[in-house]
Amino acid sequence: MQAFTIIVALLLVSSLFYGYGRRRVLRVAGGDAALLHSRPIHYGIYSALWVTLPPLAVFVVWSAVEPAIIHHLVMGALPASVTSAATFNANLAFQDIHNIAVDAVFASDDRALTIAAAGLVSLQRWSLVLLLAVMTAVAILGGHHATRRLTPHFKARTEIETALRFLFLACSVISVLVTIGIVASLVFEAARFFQAVPLTDFLFGLEWSPQTAIRADQVGASGKFGAIPLFAGTLLISAVAMVVAVPIGIYSAIYLAEYAPTAVRSWVKPALEILAGIPTVVYGFFAALTVAPFLRDSGAMIGLHLSSESAMAAGLVMGVMIIPFISSISDDVITAVPNTLREGSLGLGATRSETICQVVLPAALPGIVSGILLAVSRAIGETMIVVMAAGLSAKLTANPFEAVTTVTVQIVTLLVGDQEFDSPKTLAAFALGLTLFLVTLALNVYALYIVRKYREQYD
């Protein structure tokens, strides 16, 4: 709430300085905007940036370092009788102190923790006061600096473009660093998992039972981490989804791009893309309540015993969900094929269908393949539909009418509830995540390779 209030206050001050800077430069120029190097709006934006970006940078840095400093001060103030106890845990103790400070319901009989909670509240209050003081001082200095430079000959537009260039560069660097951080966290935790479980057992094992024993006499904890059944279930459901989505998506794209009248296209294309906006949990309900019972009852009519949860049910609904991805991308690339290729083919005597099959589709092949591979990545990463329609059973089977599970479902299952990140059961989620990341990365790289390889033939 405090962060939201501070940001709103910064935006308000920014808008005020925007108007002030614009009026000031016009007043200095005698009201003649033609005497200005840049437009008045640029001088207003320049003033607003100087009273917004420096305080915002202070706020970001302060928010990053404040928790560590407060944690150090609070824990350092605890008496030695508390910190030297055999059962003392710094993180748990600070969490208790934080709970006492936030809510009186968590009152503790330990006087030291109660005093520390009061100290925490005081430190947070003074930290907020000091933050506001520093941000105000920085904003005043920034506003003063901007005001001194507001002259008719000042190149405000150039300064704004330079500032925005650095801002965009910072955003790009942040996105890259976040990606590196995500990959590094996966690699670090997966390395801890592979210290306990051999890599070969994980990649080539045929049994998945991640329940590990806490006590020596515990029953039902096999601790087997063979990921082959998970990847087999993922590929099986994705294959069923692709069998449904690829032909329907490509054929619908061909119809919309080459055959459909403008009036029909204007209605059908948005209606088809609405499917992409439906939450996946809705598809999961549809699969669990409609498609799966229909498959089970249909199998019973012909004497087959089909599971109420199956890869077929999840794959069919997932394929319907993926149709808009393939259709939209394929429609765009087919429409982008130059009309000169169509006219040349028709001029040589080819029919419309021959032109589409032998000229248009080969020219649009890179985009179509990339769309299909992106859809495969989407299918591999789907969770809700599989949880609700395919089940949680890690079976190594090629029968689409049996219950299976996928990698993403097991990741969710392993991380649900209170977990300690010191057991192979929990760390297995990171190993699965890293493997899934590498698979999807390979698919995306292959899609780029296909696009670049075939694009050269038609450029």
C-alpha positions in Angstrom: 0.0 0.0 0.0 2.9 2.4 0.8 4.5 1.6 -2.5 1.3 2.3 -4.4 0.8 5.6 -2.5 4.4 6.7 -3.2 4.1 5.9 -7.0 0.7 7.8 -7.2 2.3 10.8 -5.5 5.2 10.7 -7.9 2.8 10.6 -10.9 0.9 13.6 -9.4 4.1 15.6 -8.9 5.2 14.6 -12.4 2.0 15.9 -14.0 2.3 19.2 -12.0 5.9 19.7 -13.2 4.9 18.8 -16.7 2.5 21.7 -16.8 5.0 24.0 -15.0 7.8 23.3 -17.4 5.6 23.8 -20.4 4.3 27.2 -19.2 7.7 28.4 -18.0 9.4 27.9 -21.3 6.6 29.6 -23.2 6.7 32.5 -20.8 10.5 32.8 -21.3 10.0 32.8 -25.1 7.3 35.5 -24.8 4.5 33.2 -25.7 5.9 32.5 -29.2 6.4 28.7 -29.6 8.3 29.3 -32.9 11.3 30.6 -31.0 11.7 27.3 -29.2 14.1 24.6 -30.3 11.7 21.9 -29.4 7.9 21.7 -29.0 6.5 22.9 -25.6 5.4 19.4 -24.8 9.1 18.3 -24.9 10.0 20.8 -22.2 7.1 19.7 -20.1 8.2 16.0 -20.4 11.8 16.9 -19.6 10.7 18.6 -16.4 8.5 15.7 -15.4 11.3 13.2 -16.0 13.7 15.0 -13.7 11.2 15.0 -10.8 10.1 11.4 -11.4 13.0 9.2 -12.5 15.6 10.1 -9.8 13.2 9.7 -6.9 11.9 6.5 -8.5 15.5 5.2 -8.7 16.0 6.0 -5.0 12.7 4.1 -4.2 13.8 1.0 -6.1 17.3 0.9 -4.5 15.8 1.6 -1.1 13.2 -1.2 -1.4 16.0 -3.6 -2.4 18.4 -2.9 0.5 16.0 -2.0 3.3 14.8 -5.5 4.2 18.4 -6.8 4.6 19.4 -3.8 6.7 16.4 -4.0 9.0 16.8 -7.8 9.3 20.4 -7.3 10.4 19.6 -4.6 12.9 16.6 -6.5 14.5 18.5 -9.8 14.8 21.6 -8.1 16.1 19.6 -6.5 18.9 18.4 -9.9 20.2 20.0 -11.0 23.5 22.7 -13.7 23.5 20.4 -15.9 25.6 18.0 -16.2 22.6 20.5 -16.5 19.7 22.7 -19.1 21.5 19.9 -21.5 22.1 20.3 -24.9 20.3 16.9 -24.6 18.7 17.4 -21.0 17.5 16.7 -20.5 13.8 17.3 -16.9 12.5 14.8 -17.0 9.7 12.0 -18.5 11.8 12.7 -16.1 14.7 12.5 -13.1 12.3 9.3 -14.5 10.9 7.8 -14.7 14.4 9.0 -11.1 15.1 7.4 -9.9 11.9 4.1 -11.7 12.7 4.0 -10.1 16.2 4.7 -6.7 14.7 2.0 -7.0 12.0 -0.8 -8.7 14.0 -1.5 -8.8 17.7 -3.0 -12.3 17.2 0.6 -13.6 17.1 1.5 -12.3 20.5 4.4 -14.2 22.1 5.2 -15.0 25.7 8.9 -14.4 24.8 9.7 -10.9 26.0 12.7 -10.7 23.8 10.7 -11.3 20.7 8.1 -8.8 21.7 10.7 -6.1 22.3 12.3 -7.0 18.9 8.8 -6.7 17.2 8.5 -3.2 18.7 12.0 -2.4 17.4 11.0 -3.7 14.0 7.9 -1.4 13.9 10.1 1.6 14.9 12.7 0.8 12.3 10.2 0.5 9.6 8.5 3.8 10.6 11.8 5.7 10.6 12.8 4.0 7.3 9.7 5.3 5.7 10.2 8.8 7.0 13.8 8.8 5.8 12.8 7.4 2.4 10.2 10.2 1.9 12.8 12.8 3.0 15.4 11.5 0.6 12.9 11.2 -2.3 11.6 14.7 -1.6 15.2 16.1 -1.6 16.1 14.3 -4.8 12.9 15.5 -6.5 13.6 19.1 -5.5 17.1 18.9 -6.8 15.9 17.3 -10.0 13.2 20.0 -10.5 15.7 22.8 -9.8 18.1 21.3 -12.3 15.4 21.0 -15.0 14.1 24.5 -14.3 17.6 26.1 -14.8 17.9 24.5 -18.3 14.5 25.5 -19.6 15.5 28.1 -22.2 14.2 28.6 -25.7 17.5 27.3 -27.1 17.7 24.2 -24.9 17.4 20.9 -27.0 14.7 19.3 -24.8 13.7 16.7 -27.5 17.2 15.4 -27.8 17.6 15.1 -24.1 14.3 13.2 -23.8 15.3 10.8 -26.6 18.6 10.1 -24.8 16.8 9.5 -21.5 14.3 7.2 -23.1 17.1 5.3 -24.9 18.8 4.6 -21.6 15.4 3.7 -20.1 14.7 1.2 -22.8 18.2 -0.2 -22.5 17.7 -0.6 -18.7 14.5 -2.5 -19.3 16.2 -4.8 -21.8 19.0 -5.4 -19.4 16.6 -6.2 -16.6 14.7 -8.7 -18.7 17.9 -10.4 -19.6 19.1 -10.5 -16.0 15.7 -11.9 -14.9 16.0 -14.6 -17.5 19.5 -15.4 -16.4 18.4 -15.5 -12.7 15.6 -17.9 -13.5 17.9 -20.2 -15.4 20.6 -20.0 -12.7 18.1 -20.8 -10.0 16.9 -23.9 -11.9 20.5 -25.0 -12.6 21.5 -24.5 -9.0 18.6 -26.4 -7.5 18.8 -29.1 -10.1 22.5 -29.6 -9.4 21.5 -30.2 -5.7 19.0 -32.8 -6.9 21.5 -34.6 -9.1 23.9 -34.8 -6.1 21.3 -37.1 -4.5 19.9 -38.8 -7.6 22.1 -39.9 -10.5 21.4 -38.2 -13.8 21.1 -41.5 -15.6 18.4 -42.7 -13.1 16.5 -39.5 -13.7 16.7 -39.5 -17.5 16.4 -43.2 -18.2 14.4 -44.5 -15.2 11.1 -46.1 -15.9 9.4 -45.6 -12.5 8.3 -42.3 -10.9 7.5 -42.4 -7.2 9.0 -39.3 -5.5 7.9 -40.2 -2.0 11.0 -40.3 0.2 11.2 -41.8 3.6 11.5 -39.6 6.7 11.9 -42.5 9.1 13.7 -45.8 8.6 10.5 -47.8 9.3 8.2 -45.7 7.0 6.1 -47.7 4.5 5.2 -46.6 1.0 8.2 -44.3 0.3 10.1 -45.8 -2.7 11.9 -42.7 -3.8 12.2 -43.5 -7.5 12.8 -40.6 -9.8 12.7 -42.1 -13.3 11.3 -39.3 -15.5 10.6 -41.4 -18.6 6.8 -41.9 -17.7 6.4 -38.2 -17.2 7.9 -37.3 -20.6 6.0 -40.1 -22.3 2.7 -38.8 -20.9 3.6 -35.3 -21.9 4.5 -36.4 -25.5 1.3 -38.5 -25.7 -1.0 -35.7 -24.7 0.8 -33.2 -26.9 0.7 -35.6 -29.8 -3.1 -36.0 -29.5 -3.5 -32.2 -29.2 -1.4 -31.7 -32.3 -3.4 -34.3 -34.3 -6.5 -32.2 -33.5 -5.0 -28.7 -33.8 -2.7 -28.8 -36.8 -5.1 -29.9 -39.6 -8.0 -27.8 -38.3 -5.8 -24.8 -37.7 -4.1 -24.9 -41.1 -7.2 -25.6 -43.0 -9.1 -22.9 -41.3 -6.2 -20.5 -42.0 -6.3 -21.5 -45.7 -10.0 -20.9 -45.9 -9.9 -17.5 -44.2 -6.9 -16.3 -46.2 -7.8 -17.6 -49.7 -11.5 -18.5 -49.9 -13.6 -16.7 -47.3 -15.4 -13.5 -48.3 -14.5 -10.4 -46.5 -17.7 -10.4 -44.5 -17.3 -14.0 -43.4 -13.6 -13.4 -42.5 -14.4 -10.4 -40.4 -16.7 -12.5 -38.2 -15.0 -15.9 -38.2 -11.5 -14.9 -37.5 -12.3 -12.9 -34.3 -14.7 -15.7 -33.2 -11.9 -18.3 -33.7 -9.4 -16.2 -31.7 -11.8 -15.9 -28.8 -10.8 -19.5 -28.0 -7.3 -18.2 -27.1 -8.7 -15.9 -24.4 -10.7 -18.6 -22.5 -9.0 -19.5 -19.2 -7.4 -23.0 -19.3 -9.4 -24.0 -16.2 -12.6 -23.6 -18.2 -11.2 -26.0 -20.8 -10.3 -28.3 -17.9 -13.8 -28.3 -16.6 -15.1 -29.0 -20.1 -12.7 -31.9 -20.5 -13.5 -33.4 -17.1 -17.3 -33.0 -17.2 -18.1 -33.4 -20.9 -15.4 -35.0 -23.0 -14.1 -37.6 -20.6 -17.5 -39.0 -19.7 -18.5 -39.0 -23.4 -15.4 -41.1 -24.2 -16.0 -43.4 -21.3 -19.7 -44.0 -22.3 -18.8 -44.4 -25.9 -16.3 -47.0 -25.1 -18.8 -48.8 -22.9 -21.3 -49.0 -25.8 -18.8 -51.0 -27.9 -17.6 -53.1 -25.0 -14.4 -51.2 -24.1 -13.4 -50.2 -20.6 -12.0 -46.7 -20.8 -10.7 -44.7 -17.9 -12.7 -41.7 -16.8 -9.4 -39.8 -16.9 -7.4 -40.3 -20.1 -4.8 -38.7 -22.3 -7.3 -38.7 -25.1 -9.7 -36.4 -23.2 -7.0 -34.0 -22.2 -5.4 -34.0 -25.7 -8.7 -33.4 -27.5 -9.6 -30.4 -25.4 -6.0 -29.1 -25.5 -6.1 -29.4 -29.3 -9.2 -27.2 -29.4 -7.4 -24.7 -27.2 -4.3 -24.6 -29.4 -6.3 -24.2 -32.7 -6.3 -20.3 -32.5 -2.5 -20.2 -32.1 -1.8 -22.2 -35.3 -4.7 -20.7 -37.2 -3.9 -17.1 -36.5 -0.2 -17.4 -37.2 -0.8 -19.4 -40.4 -3.4 -17.0 -41.6 -1.0 -14.1 -41.1 1.9 -15.7 -43.0 -0.4 -16.9 -45.8 -1.8 -13.5 -46.2 1.7 -12.0 -46.3 2.7 -14.1 -49.3 3.1 -11.7 -52.2 0.2 -11.6 -54.7 2.7 -11.7 -57.5 3.4 -15.3 -56.8 -0.3 -16.1 -56.9 -0.8 -14.1 -60.1 2.2 -15.7 -61.8 0.9 -19.2 -61.0 -2.6 -18.4 -62.2 -1.2 -16.8 -65.3 0.7 -20.0 -66.1 -2.6 -21.9 -66.1 -2.6 -23.4 -62.6 -6.0 -23.7 -60.8 -6.6 -21.9 -57.5 -6.2 -25.0 -55.4 -2.9 -25.9 -57.3 -1.7 -22.4 -56.6 -2.4 -22.7 -52.9 -0.8 -26.2 -52.6 2.3 -25.6 -54.8 3.0 -21.9 -54.5 1.4 -20.3 -51.5 1.9 -23.0 -48.8 5.6 -23.6 -49.7 6.2 -19.8 -49.5 4.4 -19.6 -46.1 6.0 -22.8 -44.8 8.5 -21.1 -42.4 5.7 -19.2 -40.6 3.4 -22.2 -40.5 6.2 -24.5 -39.0 7.1 -21.9 -36.5 3.5 -21.5 -35.5 3.2 -25.3 -35.1 6.3 -25.5 -32.9 5.1 -22.6 -30.7 1.8 -24.5 -30.3 3.8 -27.6 -29.3 5.6 -25.6 -26.7 2.2 -24.3 -25.4 0.9 -27.9 -25.2 3.9 -29.2 -23.4 3.6 -26.4 -20.8 -0.1 -26.9 -20.1 -1.1 -27.9 -16.6 -4.8 -27.3 -15.7 -6.3 -29.4 -18.4 -4.1 -32.3 -17.6 -4.7 -32.1 -13.9 -8.5 -32.2 -14.4 -8.8 -34.6 -17.3 -5.7 -36.8 -17.5 -5.1 -37.5 -13.8 -1.9 -37.8 -11.8 -0.9 -41.4 -12.5 2.7 -41.7 -13.8 2.3 -44.6 -16.2 4.6 -45.6 -19.1 2.0 -46.3 -21.7 1.2 -45.5 -25.3 -2.5 -46.1 -24.9 -4.3 -42.7 -25.1 -7.3 -44.0 -23.3 -5.4 -44.6 -20.0 -4.7 -42.1 -17.3 -1.3 -40.4 -17.5 0.4 -37.3 -16.1 2.8 -34.7 -17.5 6.0 -32.9 -16.3 4.2 -29.7 -15.4 1.6 -31.5 -13.3 4.2 -33.2 -11.3 6.1 -29.9 -10.8 2.9 -28.5 -9.3 2.3 -31.6 -7.2 5.9 -31.6 -5.8 5.7 -28.0 -4.7 2.2 -27.9 -3.2 2.1 -27.3 0.6 4.8 -26.7 3.1 8.0 -28.1 1.6 11.6 -28.2 2.8 14.1 -27.6 0.0 16.5 -30.2 1.2 15.0 -33.4 0.0 15.1 -35.0 -3.4 11.3 -35.0 -3.6 11.1 -31.2 -3.7 14.3 -30.7 -5.6 13.0 -33.0 -8.3 10.6 -30.2 -9.4 13.6 -28.1 -10.4 15.2 -30.9 -12.3 11.9 -31.4 -14.2 11.6 -27.7 -14.8 15.2 -27.4 -16.2 14.6 -30.4 -18.5 11.3 -28.9 -19.7 13.1 -25.5 -20.2 15.8 -27.2 -22.4 13.1 -29.0 -24.5 11.1 -25.9 -25.2 14.2 -23.9 -25.9 15.3 -26.5 -28.4 11.9 -26.3 -30.1 12.1 -22.5 -30.3 15.6 -22.6 -31.7 14.5 -25.2 -34.3 11.6 -23.0 -35.2 14.0 -20.0 -35.8 16.2 -22.3 -37.9 13.3 -23.3 -40.1 12.2 -19.8 -40.6 15.6 -18.5 -41.6 16.4 -21.5 -43.8 13.2 -21.2 -46.0 12.9 -17.5 -45.8 16.0 -17.0 -48.0 14.3 -18.8 -50.9 11.5 -16.3 -51.1 13.2 -13.0 -50.2 
